[in-house]
Amino acid sequence: MSGTTSKSRTAAPLSEGGAAPRRVGGSGSPGPVRSERRSRLYRWDLKWSPYAFVAPFFVFFLAFGLFPLIYTGWASLHQVELTAPNDMEWIGLRNFSRLMEDEFFWNALRNTLTIGVLSTVPQLLIALGIAHLLNYRLRGSMFFRVAILTPYATSVAAATLVFVMLFGRDIGMVNWVLGQVGFGPVDWENGEWTSQLAVSTIVVWRWTGYNALIYLAAMQAIPNDLYESAALDGATRWQQFVHVTIPSLRPTILFTCVVSTIGATQLFGEPLLFNRGAGATGGANHQFQTLGLYLYEQGWVNLHLGRASAIAWTMFLILLLIGAVNWLVGRRLRKSS
Amino acid sequence: MTTLIPAEPVSPPKAPPGKRKRRRGGERAGKQLYGGKFTYAVLIVFTVGSLFPLVWTAIAASRNNHRLAQNPPPFWFGGNLFKNLEIAWTDANMGSALINTAIVAGSITVGTVVFSTLAGFAFAKLRFRFKNVLLLLVIGTMMVPPQLSVVPLYMMIAKLQWTDQLQAVILPTLVSAFGVFFMRQYLIGALPTELIEAARVDGASSLRIVWHVVFPAARPAMAVLGMLTFVMAWNDFFWPIIALTQNGSPTVQVALTGLGRGYIPDQSVIMAGALLGTLPLLAVFVIFGKQIVGGIMQGAVKG
């Protein structure tokens, strides 16, 4: 794996004449007719096999990726019910205008935003710190790496079920520990902030190790000379971290920000299951209903597929907006440095 | 858009200047500073934090409902593990759910690895028209959220009458843009173009070249991609819960949702179910953890 290059190199020219299989000057040559056929076959192979190799991806992508993507836009302009998905009635932009007046949509958008910040920011900051520590020479460094990555192997469903118990009001371990240090029991599930904090904790737990490894990989690519010259200039370790490590990691940090933001926008499993058996409402007062959950509720609980499509497209537009902001911020950062 | 491509930040250091050795495995020749006591202390705290919820799942699964409803919560194992596992296995259908998940994750992994290697090889080493446009399309699809296509996908499988059938989950995820990109990045460096040319001179067809040159050269990356895909497919949640119901042929994740929604009110059985859904992957992690870590550090992408 050490040979991976970042620069994209175009394939070296495979000149058809130079690599032809016709064995020139071979004594027992198979005769002109056969060699002619072989060379035609060869050229045919050279021309068409690249398409054959990329075809499976694009066939599946067109059927299950691009077509649904466009069709979602089409469906969002119709009234479609889950019970009869083939009866579509054109209603123009009514799904969207209805969405704008829906307080639950705005509530879900707000929750997605706060849970997104509550989960993404600590996750990336902790990951950065852990990566820095893992970058030292350590005994058993592979053990630490595997251990902090283990939550990544746990499914959303299993992790959330465990955290629901840990965050239980009367018998949860979190409240028991808080009780030991003199804090009253917190009703994690029913409070607005507390429930969002609890849901974010699950996300942070599952993804911090993963991000730490990505940062670690980028840190190991920083040339040692930079640290040496910084040390010569009398920079302390903290100053080296701030002035050498962080700037060198900028592209990686931006990348993890984008990926985590996309992940946060799609948050679904955690809030669905954090709600003990109450369905897709995201708590009794919708206090931790995210956009992903709201989409599911509209489409598969209230059976309005058209509205669900409208939510999906709105989410996509929000993502594009975030992407654009990220890109602008990245460009400014690059310019200022 | 280019900021989304992970290859730049995670590529190994370029030409090793002077005394610096190339890093290999867990060993590296960057800063030679050793971690102090503080480093170990913090890392141990985080390791405990990472592993504790999993250990506690096993503890809770080995108790009974009565004990779990008492304060303080249990900190050590009880004697009910096998009874709870058995109830989860039979009553909550975890047994068949595990088999379903193995089929789903296995097929998706094989499909993704084979198709990604083929397409990655073509993008890395072959010449054809529209190559760059198509590659851009592949990278672009990595950004599209799954929510965006879930409604039409559901309409499609409803029309095909695939609801509750495993192919409804397998086929839409059988290829992966990330996989194609990952294999392309790997093969650009790992597969010498001269080798392909030599094979061509010897009269090998493209298919033979794939079988005898590309697959052997790509094997390490195929293994990493396979493991990452398997973990992802095993844990997939959003689409399976829409396409498969409790009563049909659910995957483990869907079956766990049923447990959580209180079809079985016994907390220790729920935890036993969560344990059953996690154990196979934990086993994969214990065996291949090192390679998975290496693979992610080579530039894995979430989702």
Contacts between the chains, C-beta under 8 A, distances in Angstrom:
chain1	res1	chain2	res2	distance
A	1	B	186	6.8
A	1	B	190	7.6
A	1	B	220	5.7
A	1	B	221	6.5
A	1	B	224	7.3
A	1	B	294	6.8
A	1	B	298	5.5
A	2	B	12	5.8
A	2	B	22	6.7
A	2	B	24	7.5
A	3	B	186	7.8
A	3	B	189	3.4
A	3	B	190	4.7
A	4	B	7	7.1
A	4	B	11	5.9
A	4	B	12	6.8
A	4	B	185	5.4
A	4	B	186	5.7
A	4	B	188	7.4
A	4	B	189	4.9
A	4	B	190	7.4
A	4	B	298	6.7
A	4	B	299	7.8
A	5	B	11	6.7
A	5	B	185	7.6
A	5	B	188	5.6
A	5	B	189	4.5
A	6	B	7	4.6
A	6	B	8	5.0
A	6	B	11	4.1
A	6	B	185	7.8
A	8	B	188	7.0
A	9	B	188	5.9
A	10	B	127	7.8
A	11	B	124	7.1
A	11	B	125	4.8
A	11	B	126	5.8
A	11	B	127	5.3
A	11	B	193	6.6
A	12	B	193	4.3
A	12	B	197	7.5
A	13	B	127	7.3
A	14	B	126	7.9
A	14	B	127	6.3
A	14	B	196	7.8
A	14	B	197	6.6
A	14	B	200	7.0
A	19	B	197	5.9
A	19	B	200	4.5
A	19	B	201	5.6
A	21	B	200	7.3
A	21	B	201	7.2
A	21	B	202	7.7
A	21	B	203	3.7
A	38	B	203	7.8
A	42	B	203	7.8
A	42	B	205	7.9
A	45	B	205	5.4
A	45	B	206	5.3
A	46	B	206	7.3
A	47	B	128	7.7
A	49	B	122	7.8
A	49	B	126	7.4
A	49	B	205	7.9
A	49	B	206	3.6
A	49	B	207	7.2
A	50	B	122	4.4
A	50	B	126	4.1
A	50	B	127	7.2
A	50	B	128	3.8
A	50	B	131	7.6
A	51	B	122	8.0
A	51	B	128	6.3
A	52	B	206	7.9
A	53	B	118	4.1
A	53	B	119	5.8
A	53	B	121	6.2
A	53	B	122	3.9
A	53	B	126	7.3
A	53	B	206	7.8
A	53	B	210	7.5
A	54	B	118	7.4
A	54	B	119	4.5
A	54	B	122	5.0
A	54	B	123	7.1
A	54	B	134	6.3
A	56	B	115	4.4
A	56	B	118	6.7
A	56	B	119	7.2
A	56	B	175	6.5
A	57	B	115	5.5
A	57	B	116	7.5
A	57	B	118	8.0
A	57	B	119	4.6
A	57	B	138	7.1
A	57	B	175	4.7
A	57	B	177	7.8
A	57	B	180	5.8
A	58	B	134	7.3
A	60	B	115	7.7
A	60	B	171	7.2
A	60	B	172	7.8
A	60	B	174	5.5
A	60	B	175	4.3
A	61	B	141	6.4
A	61	B	175	6.2
A	61	B	177	7.5
A	64	B	149	7.4
A	64	B	153	6.6
A	64	B	171	6.5
A	64	B	172	3.9
A	64	B	173	8.0
A	65	B	141	5.9
A	65	B	144	7.2
A	65	B	149	6.5
A	65	B	172	8.0
A	66	B	141	7.9
A	67	B	152	7.0
A	68	B	148	7.6
A	68	B	149	3.3
A	68	B	150	7.7
A	68	B	151	7.6
A	68	B	152	3.8
A	68	B	153	5.0
A	68	B	156	7.3
A	69	B	144	6.3
A	69	B	148	5.6
A	69	B	149	5.2
A	71	B	149	7.9
A	71	B	151	7.9
A	71	B	152	3.8
A	71	B	155	7.8
A	72	B	148	5.6
A	72	B	149	6.1
A	72	B	151	5.6
A	72	B	152	5.7
A	75	B	151	5.6
A	75	B	152	6.4
A	75	B	155	7.6
A	80	B	151	8.0
A	80	B	155	7.9
A	82	B	154	8.0
A	85	B	154	7.2
A	85	B	155	4.4
A	85	B	158	5.4
A	85	B	159	7.5
A	86	B	155	7.5
A	86	B	159	7.0
A	126	B	46	8.0
A	129	B	42	7.8
A	130	B	42	7.9
A	130	B	43	7.3
A	130	B	46	6.0
A	133	B	35	6.6
A	133	B	39	4.9
A	133	B	42	5.9
A	133	B	43	5.7
A	134	B	43	7.2
A	135	B	30	7.1
A	135	B	31	6.8
A	136	B	31	7.4
A	136	B	33	5.4
A	136	B	34	6.2
A	136	B	35	3.6
A	136	B	39	5.5
A	137	B	32	6.3
A	137	B	33	6.6
A	137	B	34	4.8
A	137	B	35	6.6
A	138	B	34	7.6
A	138	B	35	4.7
A	138	B	39	7.0
A	138	B	40	7.5
A	138	B	43	7.5
A	141	B	26	5.6
A	142	B	26	4.8
A	142	B	289	7.9
A	142	B	290	5.8
A	142	B	293	7.2
A	144	B	43	5.2
A	144	B	47	6.1
A	145	B	26	7.7
A	145	B	293	4.7
A	146	B	285	6.8
A	146	B	289	3.7
A	146	B	290	6.8
A	146	B	292	7.9
A	146	B	293	5.9
A	147	B	47	4.3
A	147	B	50	5.7
A	147	B	51	6.0
A	148	B	46	5.9
A	148	B	47	6.4
A	148	B	50	5.0
A	149	B	285	7.7
A	149	B	289	7.2
A	149	B	292	7.0
A	149	B	293	5.9
A	149	B	296	7.1
A	150	B	50	5.7
A	150	B	51	6.2
A	150	B	54	6.7
A	150	B	282	7.3
A	150	B	285	6.0
A	150	B	289	8.0
A	151	B	50	5.4
A	151	B	53	7.5
A	151	B	54	7.7
A	152	B	231	7.2
A	153	B	231	5.8
A	153	B	235	7.8
A	153	B	278	7.4
A	153	B	281	4.3
A	153	B	282	6.3
A	153	B	284	7.1
A	153	B	285	4.9
A	154	B	53	7.8
A	154	B	54	6.7
A	154	B	235	7.6
A	154	B	278	5.4
A	154	B	281	7.3
A	155	B	234	7.0
A	155	B	235	4.0
A	155	B	237	6.8
A	155	B	252	7.3
A	155	B	253	5.5
A	155	B	256	7.3
A	155	B	277	6.0
A	155	B	278	6.7
A	155	B	281	7.7
A	156	B	235	6.6
A	156	B	237	4.9
A	156	B	253	7.2
A	157	B	237	6.2
A	157	B	252	7.7
A	157	B	253	4.6
A	157	B	256	3.9
A	157	B	257	5.9
A	157	B	260	7.1
A	157	B	274	7.4
A	157	B	277	6.7
A	158	B	57	7.2
A	158	B	256	6.2
A	158	B	274	4.0
A	158	B	275	7.8
A	158	B	277	5.0
A	158	B	278	4.7
A	159	B	53	7.0
A	160	B	260	7.3
A	161	B	256	6.5
A	161	B	259	7.1
A	161	B	260	5.1
A	161	B	270	5.8
A	161	B	271	7.2
A	161	B	273	7.9
A	161	B	274	4.8
A	162	B	53	5.0
A	162	B	54	7.9
A	162	B	56	6.7
A	162	B	57	5.1
A	162	B	60	7.8
A	162	B	271	7.1
A	162	B	274	6.0
A	163	B	53	6.9
A	164	B	260	7.3
A	165	B	60	6.5
A	165	B	68	7.6
A	165	B	267	6.5
A	165	B	271	7.2
A	166	B	53	6.9
A	166	B	56	7.2
A	170	B	71	7.5
A	171	B	68	6.9
A	171	B	69	5.7
A	171	B	70	6.8
A	171	B	71	5.7
A	171	B	73	6.3
A	172	B	73	7.4
A	173	B	56	7.3
A	173	B	72	8.0
A	173	B	73	4.8
A	176	B	71	6.0
A	176	B	72	5.1
A	176	B	73	6.0
A	205	B	49	7.6
A	205	B	50	7.4
A	205	B	53	6.8
A	207	B	302	7.5
A	209	B	50	6.2
A	210	B	296	6.5
A	210	B	300	7.8
A	210	B	302	7.2
A	213	B	293	6.1
A	213	B	296	4.9
A	213	B	297	5.3
A	214	B	6	7.6
A	214	B	9	7.9
A	214	B	10	6.8
A	214	B	296	6.8
A	214	B	297	7.1
A	214	B	299	7.9
A	214	B	300	7.5
A	216	B	297	6.5
A	217	B	9	7.6
A	217	B	10	4.5
A	217	B	296	7.9
A	217	B	297	3.8
A	217	B	298	7.2
A	217	B	299	7.4
A	218	B	9	4.5
A	218	B	10	6.0
A	219	B	30	7.6
A	220	B	13	7.7
A	220	B	23	6.2
A	220	B	28	5.4
A	220	B	30	5.5
A	221	B	9	7.4
A	221	B	10	7.3
A	221	B	11	6.8
A	221	B	12	6.5
A	221	B	13	5.1
A	222	B	30	7.1
A	223	B	13	6.8
A	223	B	17	7.1
A	223	B	20	7.6
A	224	B	20	6.0
A	224	B	29	7.6
A	224	B	30	5.6
A	224	B	31	6.4
A	225	B	17	7.3
A	227	B	31	5.8
A	249	B	9	7.3
A	251	B	3	6.5
A	251	B	8	5.8
A	251	B	9	4.8
A	252	B	9	3.7
A	252	B	10	7.3
A	254	B	3	5.2
A	255	B	3	5.9
A	255	B	4	6.6
A	255	B	6	6.0
A	255	B	9	6.3
A	258	B	3	6.6
A	258	B	4	6.1
A	259	B	4	7.9
A	259	B	301	6.5
A	259	B	302	5.0
A	259	B	303	7.4
A	260	B	302	7.7
A	262	B	143	7.3
A	262	B	145	6.5
A	262	B	302	7.8
A	262	B	303	6.9
A	263	B	302	5.7
A	263	B	303	6.7
A	265	B	145	6.9
A	266	B	145	5.3
A	266	B	146	7.1
A	266	B	147	6.0
A	266	B	238	7.6
A	266	B	303	7.9
A	268	B	147	8.0
A	268	B	237	7.1
A	268	B	238	5.3
A	269	B	237	4.4
A	269	B	238	7.0
A	272	B	241	7.9
A	272	B	257	7.5
A	273	B	257	6.5
A	273	B	260	5.0
A	276	B	260	7.3
A	276	B	261	8.0
A	276	B	262	6.9
A	277	B	260	7.1
A	277	B	261	4.5
A	277	B	262	4.0
A	292	B	147	6.1
A	292	B	238	7.3
A	295	B	147	6.0
A	295	B	150	7.8
A	296	B	242	7.5
A	299	B	150	7.7
A	299	B	151	6.3
A	299	B	154	7.8
A	300	B	242	6.3
A	305	B	151	5.2
A	305	B	154	7.4
A	305	B	155	7.2
A	308	B	150	7.7
A	308	B	151	5.4
A	309	B	151	4.7
A	309	B	152	8.0
A	311	B	147	8.0
A	312	B	147	5.0
A	312	B	148	4.9
A	312	B	149	8.0
A	312	B	150	6.9
A	312	B	151	6.5
A	313	B	148	7.2
A	315	B	145	6.5
A	315	B	147	5.8
A	315	B	148	7.3
A	316	B	144	7.6
A	316	B	145	6.6
A	316	B	147	8.0
A	316	B	148	5.2
A	319	B	143	7.7
A	319	B	145	6.3
A	323	B	1	8.0
A	323	B	143	7.3
A	326	B	3	7.2
A	327	B	1	7.5
A	327	B	3	6.9
A	330	B	3	5.6
